[in-house]
Amino acid sequence: MFPSKKHPPMSGFRFRSVAKITVVMGLIFVMFLAVKNTFKEQELQQENFFLKDKLQDFIQGGFDKLKVIQDGIYNADGWNNFNGNNETENAQPDPEDFEMMNENGIAEANAEVQDEQPQIDEPEYVLDDGITDEAQRYITELNLTNPGHLGAPVILPLNVSKEIQQKIDDGYKTYGFNAFVSSLVSLNREIPDKRSEYCKTKVYRTDLPKASVVIPIHDDDWSLLLRTIHSIIRYSNMSLIEEILISDDYSTREHLKQQLDDYVKKLPKVRIIRSERRLGIVANRVLGARNAVGPVIIFVDSHVECTPGWLEPILDQLRDNPKLVIWSKISGLGEKDLRLSVDDGVGGIGAFDWAMNFKWIDVKWYEGDHPTEKYAPKASPTFMGPTYALWKDFFEEIGYFDVDMDIWGGEDVELGFRAWMCGGRVEMIPCSMICHMFRAHTYTTHSKDKGGYRWNTDRIAEVWLQDYIKYYYRLVGDTKDRKFGDISERMEIRNKCQSFQWYLDNVYPMYEVPIEIRDTTTSTTKKADTIVDTKENDEEEDEIDTKVEDEDNEAEDDAKDKDTKSNDELKKEVEKIKKEVEDKLQKIKSKN
Protein backbone atom coordinates (compact mmCIF):
# COMPACT_ATOMS: atom_id res chain seq x y z
CA MET A 1 0.00 0.00 0.00
CA PHE A 2 1.26 3.41 -0.97
CA PRO A 3 0.94 6.44 1.26
CA SER A 4 -1.78 8.86 0.32
CA LYS A 5 -2.02 12.59 0.79
CA LYS A 6 -4.40 11.97 3.65
CA HIS A 7 -1.83 9.80 5.46
CA PRO A 8 1.64 11.09 4.49
CA PRO A 9 4.74 9.12 5.51
CA MET A 10 6.16 9.90 8.99
CA SER A 11 8.94 12.44 8.82
CA GLY A 12 12.31 11.88 10.55
CA PHE A 13 11.47 14.58 13.09
CA ARG A 14 8.15 12.96 14.01
CA PHE A 15 9.79 9.55 14.19
CA ARG A 16 12.42 10.80 16.63
CA SER A 17 9.71 12.44 18.77
CA VAL A 18 7.71 9.22 18.96
CA ALA A 19 10.89 7.32 19.83
CA LYS A 20 11.66 9.73 22.65
CA ILE A 21 8.13 9.44 23.99
CA THR A 22 8.39 5.66 23.85
CA VAL A 23 11.69 5.74 25.78
CA VAL A 24 10.24 8.09 28.41
CA MET A 25 7.17 5.90 28.81
CA GLY A 26 9.43 2.89 29.17
CA LEU A 27 11.44 4.62 31.89
CA ILE A 28 8.24 5.59 33.69
CA PHE A 29 7.06 1.98 33.53
CA VAL A 30 10.40 0.76 34.93
CA MET A 31 10.18 3.32 37.75
CA PHE A 32 6.62 2.19 38.45
CA LEU A 33 7.77 -1.42 38.74
CA ALA A 34 10.60 -0.36 41.05
CA VAL A 35 8.25 1.59 43.32
CA LYS A 36 5.76 -1.27 43.26
CA ASN A 37 8.49 -3.72 44.24
CA THR A 38 9.60 -1.37 47.01
CA PHE A 39 6.09 -1.21 48.45
CA LYS A 40 5.78 -4.97 48.06
CA GLU A 41 9.05 -5.42 49.93
CA GLN A 42 7.83 -3.11 52.70
CA GLU A 43 4.59 -5.09 52.92
CA LEU A 44 6.55 -8.33 53.15
CA GLN A 45 8.79 -6.85 55.83
CA GLN A 46 5.77 -5.66 57.77
CA GLU A 47 4.09 -9.04 57.35
CA ASN A 48 7.30 -10.74 58.46
CA PHE A 49 7.44 -8.43 61.49
CA PHE A 50 3.90 -9.31 62.54
CA LEU A 51 4.51 -13.02 61.89
CA LYS A 52 7.55 -12.87 64.15
CA ASP A 53 5.47 -11.07 66.75
CA LYS A 54 2.75 -13.74 66.56
CA LEU A 55 5.36 -16.49 66.71
CA GLN A 56 6.81 -14.91 69.81
CA ASP A 57 3.35 -14.77 71.35
CA PHE A 58 2.90 -18.46 70.53
CA ILE A 59 6.23 -19.42 72.07
CA GLN A 60 5.36 -17.45 75.20
CA GLY A 61 2.17 -19.48 75.43
CA GLY A 62 -0.51 -18.77 72.88
CA PHE A 63 -3.28 -20.27 74.91
CA ASP A 64 -6.77 -18.82 74.99
CA LYS A 65 -7.65 -16.27 77.67
CA LEU A 66 -4.05 -15.79 78.73
CA LYS A 67 -3.00 -12.51 80.32
CA VAL A 68 0.35 -10.87 79.70
CA ILE A 69 2.46 -11.16 82.81
CA GLN A 70 6.08 -10.84 83.76
CA ASP A 71 7.93 -14.02 82.87
CA GLY A 72 5.44 -16.84 82.55
CA ILE A 73 2.13 -18.17 81.25
CA TYR A 74 -0.98 -17.90 83.35
CA ASN A 75 -4.72 -18.29 83.06
CA ALA A 76 -7.67 -18.43 85.38
CA ASP A 77 -6.75 -21.99 86.43
CA GLY A 78 -3.16 -21.15 87.32
CA TRP A 79 0.11 -22.13 85.66
CA ASN A 80 -0.04 -24.65 82.81
CA ASN A 81 2.53 -27.00 81.36
CA PHE A 82 2.76 -27.91 77.72
CA ASN A 83 1.04 -31.27 78.24
CA GLY A 84 -2.19 -29.50 79.06
CA ASN A 85 -2.25 -30.75 82.66
CA ASN A 86 -3.22 -28.15 85.26
CA GLU A 87 -0.73 -27.92 88.09
CA THR A 88 -1.02 -26.01 91.33
CA GLU A 89 -1.26 -22.23 91.15
CA ASN A 90 2.40 -21.77 92.06
CA ALA A 91 3.72 -24.38 89.62
CA GLN A 92 5.68 -23.08 86.63
CA PRO A 93 6.43 -24.57 83.21
CA ASP A 94 9.23 -27.10 83.13
CA PRO A 95 12.30 -25.42 81.55
CA GLU A 96 13.10 -28.67 79.74
CA ASP A 97 9.95 -28.23 77.66
CA PHE A 98 11.43 -25.14 76.02
CA GLU A 99 13.67 -25.09 72.99
CA MET A 100 15.79 -22.11 72.07
CA MET A 101 17.33 -21.27 68.72
CA ASN A 102 21.06 -20.62 68.72
CA GLU A 103 22.76 -18.05 66.49
CA ASN A 104 22.95 -20.55 63.61
CA GLY A 105 19.22 -21.19 63.73
CA ILE A 106 19.59 -24.77 65.03
CA ALA A 107 17.13 -25.82 67.73
CA GLU A 108 18.97 -26.85 70.86
CA ALA A 109 17.28 -27.76 74.11
CA ASN A 110 18.36 -25.47 76.92
CA ALA A 111 21.16 -23.86 74.87
CA GLU A 112 23.37 -21.74 77.05
CA VAL A 113 23.30 -18.05 76.19
CA GLN A 114 26.58 -16.30 76.80
CA ASP A 115 26.50 -12.99 78.69
CA GLU A 116 22.82 -13.45 79.44
CA GLN A 117 21.26 -11.07 81.94
CA PRO A 118 20.70 -12.66 85.37
CA GLN A 119 17.14 -13.94 85.59
CA ILE A 120 15.25 -12.91 88.71
CA ASP A 121 12.17 -14.81 89.76
CA GLU A 122 9.21 -12.49 89.96
CA PRO A 123 5.59 -13.06 90.92
CA GLU A 124 2.94 -13.17 88.21
CA TYR A 125 0.57 -10.27 87.68
CA VAL A 126 -2.77 -10.50 85.91
CA LEU A 127 -3.58 -7.14 84.36
CA ASP A 128 -6.95 -6.18 82.89
CA ASP A 129 -6.86 -4.80 79.34
CA GLY A 130 -9.35 -2.09 80.32
CA ILE A 131 -11.54 -2.43 77.22
CA THR A 132 -15.10 -1.88 78.44
CA ASP A 133 -18.24 -3.13 76.68
CA GLU A 134 -18.89 0.40 75.47
CA ALA A 135 -15.35 0.72 74.10
CA GLN A 136 -15.70 -2.63 72.34
CA ARG A 137 -18.93 -1.43 70.72
CA TYR A 138 -17.12 1.63 69.34
CA ILE A 139 -14.19 -0.51 68.14
CA THR A 140 -16.65 -2.68 66.19
CA GLU A 141 -18.56 0.32 64.85
CA LEU A 142 -15.34 1.96 63.64
CA ASN A 143 -14.07 -1.32 62.16
CA LEU A 144 -10.83 -1.18 64.16
CA THR A 145 -8.58 -4.16 64.86
CA ASN A 146 -6.48 -4.14 68.02
CA PRO A 147 -6.19 -0.33 68.02
CA GLY A 148 -2.84 1.06 69.13
CA HIS A 149 -1.06 -2.31 68.98
CA LEU A 150 2.74 -1.95 68.83
CA GLY A 151 2.36 1.80 69.20
CA ALA A 152 0.57 2.24 65.87
CA PRO A 153 -1.64 5.34 65.53
CA VAL A 154 -5.38 4.89 65.92
CA ILE A 155 -6.84 6.24 62.67
CA LEU A 156 -10.55 7.06 62.77
CA PRO A 157 -12.74 7.46 59.67
CA LEU A 158 -13.11 11.01 58.36
CA ASN A 159 -16.81 10.97 59.12
CA VAL A 160 -17.82 9.63 62.52
CA SER A 161 -21.18 9.67 64.24
CA LYS A 162 -22.32 12.70 66.22
CA GLU A 163 -22.08 10.62 69.38
CA ILE A 164 -18.42 9.78 68.79
CA GLN A 165 -17.55 13.32 67.69
CA GLN A 166 -19.08 14.65 70.89
CA LYS A 167 -16.95 12.27 72.95
CA ILE A 168 -13.83 13.36 71.07
CA ASP A 169 -14.66 17.04 71.69
CA ASP A 170 -15.39 16.40 75.37
CA GLY A 171 -12.05 14.64 75.79
CA TYR A 172 -10.10 17.56 74.39
CA LYS A 173 -12.06 20.06 76.46
CA THR A 174 -11.66 18.14 79.71
CA TYR A 175 -8.24 16.53 79.42
CA GLY A 176 -6.45 18.28 76.57
CA PHE A 177 -6.14 15.22 74.35
CA ASN A 178 -8.22 12.59 72.53
CA ALA A 179 -9.44 10.67 75.57
CA PHE A 180 -11.97 8.82 73.41
CA VAL A 181 -9.22 7.17 71.35
CA SER A 182 -7.33 6.36 74.55
CA SER A 183 -10.35 4.43 75.83
CA LEU A 184 -10.14 2.15 72.76
CA VAL A 185 -6.49 1.19 73.32
CA SER A 186 -5.62 -1.72 75.59
CA LEU A 187 -3.99 -0.84 78.88
CA ASN A 188 -1.58 -3.68 78.10
CA ARG A 189 -0.72 -2.78 74.53
CA GLU A 190 2.55 -4.17 73.28
CA ILE A 191 5.36 -1.64 72.88
CA PRO A 192 8.04 -2.64 70.35
CA ASP A 193 11.59 -2.82 71.65
CA LYS A 194 13.37 -0.35 69.40
CA ARG A 195 16.48 0.05 71.52
CA SER A 196 19.88 -0.09 69.88
CA GLU A 197 21.84 -3.34 70.09
CA TYR A 198 24.18 -1.58 72.51
CA CYS A 199 21.32 -0.89 74.91
CA LYS A 200 19.68 -4.30 74.44
CA THR A 201 22.84 -6.27 75.13
CA LYS A 202 24.32 -4.14 77.89
CA VAL A 203 24.63 -6.16 81.10
CA TYR A 204 23.61 -4.35 84.28
CA ARG A 205 24.61 -5.25 87.79
CA THR A 206 22.20 -7.26 89.93
CA ASP A 207 22.71 -5.41 93.22
CA LEU A 208 20.85 -2.30 92.12
CA PRO A 209 19.04 0.01 94.55
CA LYS A 210 15.26 -0.19 94.80
CA ALA A 211 13.09 2.70 93.67
CA SER A 212 9.85 4.35 94.65
CA VAL A 213 8.10 5.39 91.44
CA VAL A 214 6.12 8.54 92.28
CA ILE A 215 3.24 9.51 89.97
CA PRO A 216 1.68 12.92 90.75
CA ILE A 217 -1.93 13.20 89.56
CA HIS A 218 -4.74 15.75 89.51
CA ASP A 219 -8.07 15.08 87.74
CA ASP A 220 -6.41 12.81 85.18
CA ASP A 221 -8.10 10.72 82.51
CA TRP A 222 -8.74 7.15 83.64
CA SER A 223 -7.29 5.15 80.75
CA LEU A 224 -4.21 7.33 80.25
CA LEU A 225 -3.29 7.10 83.94
CA LEU A 226 -3.82 3.34 84.12
CA ARG A 227 -1.83 2.74 80.95
CA THR A 228 1.04 4.61 82.59
CA ILE A 229 0.84 2.34 85.64
CA HIS A 230 0.46 -0.83 83.56
CA SER A 231 3.48 0.05 81.41
CA ILE A 232 5.60 0.45 84.55
CA ILE A 233 4.51 -2.97 85.83
CA ARG A 234 4.81 -4.75 82.48
CA TYR A 235 8.16 -3.33 81.38
CA SER A 236 9.96 -3.24 84.71
CA ASN A 237 11.80 -5.80 86.76
CA MET A 238 9.39 -5.46 89.69
CA SER A 239 11.98 -6.77 92.14
CA LEU A 240 13.73 -3.41 91.63
CA ILE A 241 10.62 -1.39 92.46
CA GLU A 242 9.85 -0.77 96.11
CA GLU A 243 6.49 0.80 95.36
CA ILE A 244 4.46 2.70 92.81
CA LEU A 245 3.20 5.69 94.76
CA ILE A 246 0.29 7.69 93.34
CA SER A 247 0.29 11.16 94.89
CA ASP A 248 -3.18 12.65 94.35
CA ASP A 249 -3.34 16.44 94.41
CA TYR A 250 -6.91 16.89 95.66
CA SER A 251 -8.61 15.44 92.57
CA THR A 252 -12.33 16.15 92.17
CA ARG A 253 -13.28 13.55 89.56
CA GLU A 254 -15.21 10.57 90.91
CA HIS A 255 -13.22 7.93 89.02
CA LEU A 256 -10.08 8.99 90.91
CA LYS A 257 -11.62 8.37 94.32
CA GLN A 258 -13.12 5.06 95.44
CA GLN A 259 -12.97 3.58 91.93
CA LEU A 260 -9.22 4.13 91.79
CA ASP A 261 -8.77 2.85 95.35
CA ASP A 262 -10.54 -0.38 94.44
CA TYR A 263 -8.62 -0.81 91.19
CA VAL A 264 -5.10 -0.43 92.59
CA LYS A 265 -5.81 -3.13 95.18
CA LYS A 266 -5.49 -5.59 92.29
CA LEU A 267 -2.10 -4.21 91.26
CA PRO A 268 1.29 -5.09 92.75
CA LYS A 269 3.09 -2.59 94.98
CA VAL A 270 0.74 0.31 94.17
CA ARG A 271 -0.54 2.65 96.87
CA ILE A 272 -2.20 6.07 96.96
CA ILE A 273 -1.68 9.12 99.15
CA ARG A 274 -3.92 12.18 98.95
CA SER A 275 -3.50 15.84 99.83
CA GLU A 276 -6.23 17.62 101.79
CA ARG A 277 -6.00 20.77 99.67
CA ARG A 278 -4.83 21.82 96.22
CA LEU A 279 -1.02 21.92 96.12
CA GLY A 280 0.04 22.11 92.49
CA ILE A 281 2.38 19.69 90.77
CA VAL A 282 5.53 21.13 92.36
CA ALA A 283 4.41 20.76 95.97
CA ASN A 284 2.63 17.49 95.12
CA ARG A 285 5.94 15.98 94.00
CA VAL A 286 7.43 17.00 97.33
CA LEU A 287 4.51 15.31 99.10
CA GLY A 288 5.24 12.14 97.15
CA ALA A 289 8.98 12.33 97.81
CA ARG A 290 8.55 12.78 101.55
CA ASN A 291 6.25 9.73 101.71
CA ALA A 292 8.34 7.50 99.46
CA VAL A 293 9.97 4.53 101.17
CA GLY A 294 12.52 3.54 98.52
CA PRO A 295 16.10 4.89 98.63
CA VAL A 296 15.74 6.11 95.03
CA ILE A 297 12.86 8.26 93.80
CA ILE A 298 11.75 8.14 90.17
CA PHE A 299 9.19 10.79 89.25
CA VAL A 300 6.96 9.70 86.38
CA ASP A 301 4.22 11.85 84.83
CA SER A 302 0.71 10.40 84.69
CA HIS A 303 0.60 10.60 80.87
CA VAL A 304 3.57 8.50 79.75
CA GLU A 305 4.27 4.94 78.66
CA CYS A 306 7.44 3.22 79.80
CA THR A 307 9.24 1.13 77.19
CA PRO A 308 11.18 -2.16 77.47
CA GLY A 309 14.39 -1.85 79.46
CA TRP A 310 13.70 1.64 80.80
CA LEU A 311 14.46 0.99 84.49
CA GLU A 312 17.84 -0.77 84.79
CA PRO A 313 19.90 1.95 83.02
CA ILE A 314 18.63 4.52 85.53
CA LEU A 315 19.36 2.48 88.64
CA ASP A 316 22.71 1.23 87.35
CA GLN A 317 23.92 4.78 86.74
CA LEU A 318 22.66 5.95 90.14
CA ARG A 319 24.19 3.00 92.00
CA ASP A 320 27.64 4.57 92.45
CA ASN A 321 26.62 8.22 92.06
CA PRO A 322 24.81 9.52 95.16
CA LYS A 323 24.57 13.11 93.84
CA LEU A 324 23.19 12.50 90.40
CA VAL A 325 19.93 13.51 88.73
CA ILE A 326 19.02 11.13 85.89
CA TRP A 327 16.41 11.71 83.21
CA SER A 328 15.28 9.38 80.45
CA LYS A 329 15.32 9.98 76.73
CA ILE A 330 11.92 11.53 75.93
CA SER A 331 9.96 10.26 72.92
CA GLY A 332 6.45 11.12 71.81
CA LEU A 333 2.99 9.82 72.69
CA GLY A 334 0.48 11.32 70.25
CA GLU A 335 -2.30 13.36 71.86
CA LYS A 336 -4.55 12.83 68.82
CA ASP A 337 -3.98 9.18 67.90
CA LEU A 338 -1.95 7.61 70.77
CA ARG A 339 0.95 6.95 68.37
CA LEU A 340 4.19 5.92 70.11
CA SER A 341 7.33 7.43 68.59
CA VAL A 342 9.93 4.85 69.57
CA ASP A 343 13.36 4.65 67.95
CA ASP A 344 17.00 3.82 68.67
CA GLY A 345 18.23 7.42 68.49
CA VAL A 346 20.10 9.23 71.24
CA GLY A 347 17.77 12.20 71.60
CA GLY A 348 18.58 15.72 72.72
CA ILE A 349 19.67 17.09 76.08
CA GLY A 350 18.21 19.90 78.16
CA ALA A 351 19.16 23.54 78.55
CA PHE A 352 17.35 26.85 79.12
CA ASP A 353 16.80 30.30 77.67
CA TRP A 354 17.08 33.60 79.53
CA ALA A 355 13.34 33.60 80.20
CA MET A 356 13.97 30.46 82.29
CA ASN A 357 12.15 28.19 79.83
CA PHE A 358 13.40 24.70 79.07
CA LYS A 359 14.86 24.20 75.59
CA TRP A 360 16.44 21.31 73.70
CA ILE A 361 20.05 21.39 72.53
CA ASP A 362 22.01 18.98 70.35
CA VAL A 363 24.31 16.51 72.10
CA LYS A 364 27.06 16.75 69.47
CA TRP A 365 27.07 20.56 69.69
CA TYR A 366 27.29 20.44 73.49
CA GLU A 367 30.04 17.83 73.65
CA GLY A 368 32.05 19.49 70.90
CA ASP A 369 35.59 18.13 70.61
CA HIS A 370 35.07 15.71 73.50
CA PRO A 371 32.27 13.36 72.38
CA THR A 372 31.22 10.43 74.54
CA GLU A 373 30.29 6.98 73.28
CA LYS A 374 27.01 7.27 71.36
CA TYR A 375 24.69 5.62 73.91
CA ALA A 376 26.65 6.50 77.04
CA PRO A 377 25.04 8.79 79.66
CA LYS A 378 25.11 12.43 78.53
CA ALA A 379 25.85 15.41 80.75
CA SER A 380 22.95 17.86 80.50
CA PRO A 381 22.84 21.51 81.71
CA THR A 382 19.27 20.93 82.92
CA PHE A 383 16.41 18.55 82.16
CA MET A 384 12.74 18.05 81.30
CA GLY A 385 10.38 16.65 83.90
CA PRO A 386 8.32 13.70 82.51
CA THR A 387 10.68 11.14 84.08
CA TYR A 388 13.70 11.73 86.30
CA ALA A 389 15.37 9.98 89.21
CA LEU A 390 17.67 10.74 92.13
CA TRP A 391 18.57 9.46 95.56
CA LYS A 392 16.05 10.52 98.20
CA ASP A 393 18.84 11.60 100.58
CA PHE A 394 20.35 13.90 97.96
CA PHE A 395 16.95 15.35 97.10
CA GLU A 396 16.39 16.15 100.77
CA GLU A 397 19.92 17.53 101.17
CA ILE A 398 19.47 20.11 98.40
CA GLY A 399 16.00 21.19 99.51
CA TYR A 400 13.48 19.07 97.55
CA PHE A 401 11.51 21.51 95.35
CA ASP A 402 10.60 25.12 96.01
CA VAL A 403 7.13 24.52 97.46
CA ASP A 404 6.33 28.25 97.25
CA MET A 405 6.29 27.98 93.48
CA ASP A 406 2.83 28.23 91.96
CA ILE A 407 0.86 25.33 90.50
CA TRP A 408 3.14 24.42 87.60
CA GLY A 409 6.22 25.42 85.63
CA GLY A 410 9.98 25.84 85.82
CA GLU A 411 10.68 23.35 88.59
CA ASP A 412 12.75 21.06 86.36
CA VAL A 413 15.01 23.90 85.16
CA GLU A 414 15.43 25.07 88.76
CA LEU A 415 16.36 21.59 90.00
CA GLY A 416 18.86 21.29 87.16
CA PHE A 417 20.57 24.52 88.29
CA ARG A 418 20.52 23.40 91.92
CA ALA A 419 21.87 19.91 91.25
CA TRP A 420 24.91 21.22 89.39
CA MET A 421 25.64 24.20 91.64
CA CYS A 422 25.15 22.25 94.88
CA GLY A 423 27.68 19.52 94.20
CA GLY A 424 25.73 17.19 91.93
CA ARG A 425 25.31 16.48 88.26
CA VAL A 426 22.55 15.99 85.66
CA GLU A 427 22.67 13.25 83.01
CA MET A 428 20.37 12.00 80.27
CA ILE A 429 20.34 8.21 79.72
CA PRO A 430 19.75 7.27 76.04
CA CYS A 431 19.17 3.59 76.92
CA SER A 432 16.14 4.52 79.05
CA MET A 433 13.22 5.72 76.92
CA ILE A 434 9.86 7.12 77.99
CA CYS A 435 7.03 8.11 75.63
CA HIS A 436 5.46 11.33 76.92
CA MET A 437 2.27 13.06 75.83
CA PHE A 438 2.45 16.82 75.38
CA ARG A 439 -1.22 17.58 75.89
CA ALA A 440 -3.05 20.59 74.46
CA HIS A 441 -3.16 22.06 77.95
CA THR A 442 -1.87 21.05 81.35
CA TYR A 443 -2.34 23.03 84.53
CA THR A 444 -4.49 26.03 83.64
CA THR A 445 -5.17 27.30 87.17
CA HIS A 446 -2.96 29.18 89.57
CA SER A 447 -3.15 30.49 93.11
CA LYS A 448 -5.01 33.76 93.65
CA ASP A 449 -2.11 35.25 95.63
CA LYS A 450 0.51 34.22 93.06
CA GLY A 451 1.04 34.78 89.37
CA GLY A 452 1.36 31.37 87.77
CA TYR A 453 4.30 30.57 85.54
CA ARG A 454 5.86 34.07 85.71
CA TRP A 455 5.82 33.90 89.51
CA ASN A 456 7.87 30.70 89.31
CA THR A 457 10.45 31.95 86.81
CA ASP A 458 10.91 35.17 88.80
CA ARG A 459 11.74 33.06 91.85
CA ILE A 460 14.26 31.01 89.85
CA ALA A 461 15.94 34.14 88.52
CA GLU A 462 16.04 35.93 91.87
CA VAL A 463 17.57 32.94 93.65
CA TRP A 464 20.03 31.53 91.11
CA LEU A 465 21.05 34.05 88.42
CA GLN A 466 22.86 36.58 90.62
CA ASP A 467 24.60 39.19 88.39
CA TYR A 468 22.96 37.69 85.31
CA ILE A 469 19.45 38.49 86.49
CA LYS A 470 19.45 41.69 84.40
CA TYR A 471 19.29 39.58 81.23
CA TYR A 472 16.21 37.78 82.50
CA TYR A 473 14.32 41.01 83.19
CA ARG A 474 15.44 42.57 79.92
CA LEU A 475 13.88 39.64 78.10
CA VAL A 476 10.64 39.12 80.05
CA GLY A 477 10.11 42.75 81.08
CA ASP A 478 10.69 44.35 84.45
CA THR A 479 8.20 45.96 86.79
CA LYS A 480 8.66 48.37 89.66
CA ASP A 481 6.78 46.02 91.95
CA ARG A 482 8.34 42.59 91.50
CA LYS A 483 6.17 39.83 92.97
CA PHE A 484 7.77 36.51 93.71
CA GLY A 485 7.16 35.98 97.43
CA ASP A 486 9.58 35.20 100.24
CA ILE A 487 12.78 33.56 98.97
CA SER A 488 14.78 33.65 102.21
CA GLU A 489 14.71 29.86 102.71
CA ARG A 490 15.79 29.21 99.13
CA MET A 491 18.60 31.77 99.50
CA GLU A 492 19.93 29.83 102.50
CA ILE A 493 20.32 26.83 100.20
CA ARG A 494 21.72 28.97 97.41
CA ASN A 495 24.43 30.49 99.64
CA LYS A 496 25.88 27.02 100.27
CA CYS A 497 26.33 26.35 96.55
CA GLN A 498 28.48 27.50 93.65
CA SER A 499 27.82 30.76 91.81
CA PHE A 500 25.97 31.06 88.53
CA GLN A 501 29.24 32.22 86.98
CA TRP A 502 30.75 28.88 88.02
CA TYR A 503 27.81 27.11 86.39
CA LEU A 504 28.32 28.94 83.10
CA ASP A 505 32.08 28.37 83.15
CA ASN A 506 31.96 24.68 84.01
CA VAL A 507 28.60 23.32 82.86
CA TYR A 508 27.48 25.49 79.95
CA PRO A 509 30.55 27.45 78.73
CA MET A 510 29.36 27.72 75.14
CA TYR A 511 26.13 29.52 76.05
CA GLU A 512 25.95 33.19 75.06
CA VAL A 513 23.71 36.04 76.01
CA PRO A 514 21.52 36.91 73.00
CA ILE A 515 22.55 40.07 71.16
CA GLU A 516 19.25 41.82 71.83
CA ILE A 517 19.73 41.73 75.62
CA ARG A 518 23.50 42.17 75.92
CA ASP A 519 25.09 45.20 77.53
CA THR A 520 25.26 47.81 74.73
CA THR A 521 28.28 49.60 76.24
CA THR A 522 30.44 46.54 75.70
CA SER A 523 28.99 45.38 72.41
CA THR A 524 32.16 46.21 70.42
CA THR A 525 34.57 44.43 72.74
CA LYS A 526 35.58 40.85 72.40
CA LYS A 527 34.23 40.24 75.88
CA ALA A 528 30.72 41.21 74.86
CA ASP A 529 30.68 38.33 72.40
CA THR A 530 30.82 35.92 75.34
CA ILE A 531 28.64 35.45 78.38
CA VAL A 532 31.07 37.38 80.62
CA ASP A 533 30.27 41.05 81.34
CA THR A 534 32.75 43.91 81.70
CA LYS A 535 33.15 44.76 85.37
CA GLU A 536 31.82 48.25 85.93
CA ASN A 537 34.12 49.06 88.86
CA ASP A 538 37.37 47.99 87.21
CA GLU A 539 39.14 51.24 86.24
CA GLU A 540 41.56 49.53 83.89
CA GLU A 541 38.78 47.87 81.90
CA ASP A 542 36.79 51.13 81.86
CA GLU A 543 39.83 52.85 80.36
CA ILE A 544 40.08 50.17 77.67
CA ASP A 545 36.37 50.48 76.92
CA THR A 546 36.74 54.29 76.62
CA LYS A 547 39.59 53.92 74.13
CA VAL A 548 37.63 51.39 72.12
CA GLU A 549 34.58 53.68 72.12
CA ASP A 550 36.73 56.62 70.94
CA GLU A 551 38.17 54.52 68.13
CA ASP A 552 34.69 53.38 67.17
CA ASN A 553 33.40 56.97 67.20
CA GLU A 554 36.23 58.06 64.90
CA ALA A 555 35.50 55.17 62.57
CA GLU A 556 31.82 56.06 62.65
CA ASP A 557 32.59 59.71 61.75
CA ASP A 558 34.77 58.58 58.84
CA ALA A 559 31.96 56.36 57.63
CA LYS A 560 29.52 59.28 57.85
CA ASP A 561 31.89 61.48 55.80
CA LYS A 562 32.13 58.77 53.15
CA ASP A 563 28.38 58.38 53.14
CA THR A 564 27.98 62.17 52.77
CA LYS A 565 30.41 62.28 49.85
CA SER A 566 28.76 59.34 48.14
CA ASN A 567 25.33 60.93 48.60
CA ASP A 568 26.51 64.23 47.03
CA GLU A 569 27.96 62.40 44.05
CA LEU A 570 24.73 60.45 43.64
CA LYS A 571 22.68 63.66 43.65
CA LYS A 572 24.90 65.17 40.94
CA GLU A 573 24.50 62.03 38.83
CA VAL A 574 20.71 62.15 39.20
CA GLU A 575 20.61 65.84 38.23
CA LYS A 576 22.75 65.11 35.17
CA ILE A 577 20.44 62.31 34.00
CA LYS A 578 17.39 64.44 34.70
CA LYS A 579 18.78 67.26 32.53
CA GLU A 580 19.55 64.86 29.66
CA VAL A 581 15.97 63.53 29.74
CA GLU A 582 14.52 67.04 29.71
CA ASP A 583 16.71 68.00 26.73
CA LYS A 584 15.52 64.97 24.74
CA LEU A 585 11.87 65.75 25.51
CA GLN A 586 12.37 69.33 24.36
CA LYS A 587 13.85 68.16 21.04
CA ILE A 588 10.89 65.83 20.44
CA LYS A 589 8.42 68.66 21.08
CA SER A 590 10.25 70.99 18.69
CA LYS A 591 10.12 68.40 15.91
CA ASN A 592 6.36 68.00 16.34
Order of alpha helices (4+ residues) and beta strands (2+ residues): alpha-beta-beta-beta-beta-alpha-alpha-alpha-alpha-beta-alpha-beta-alpha-beta-alpha-beta-beta-alpha-beta-beta-beta-beta-alpha-beta-beta-alpha-alpha-beta-alpha-alpha-alpha-alpha-alpha
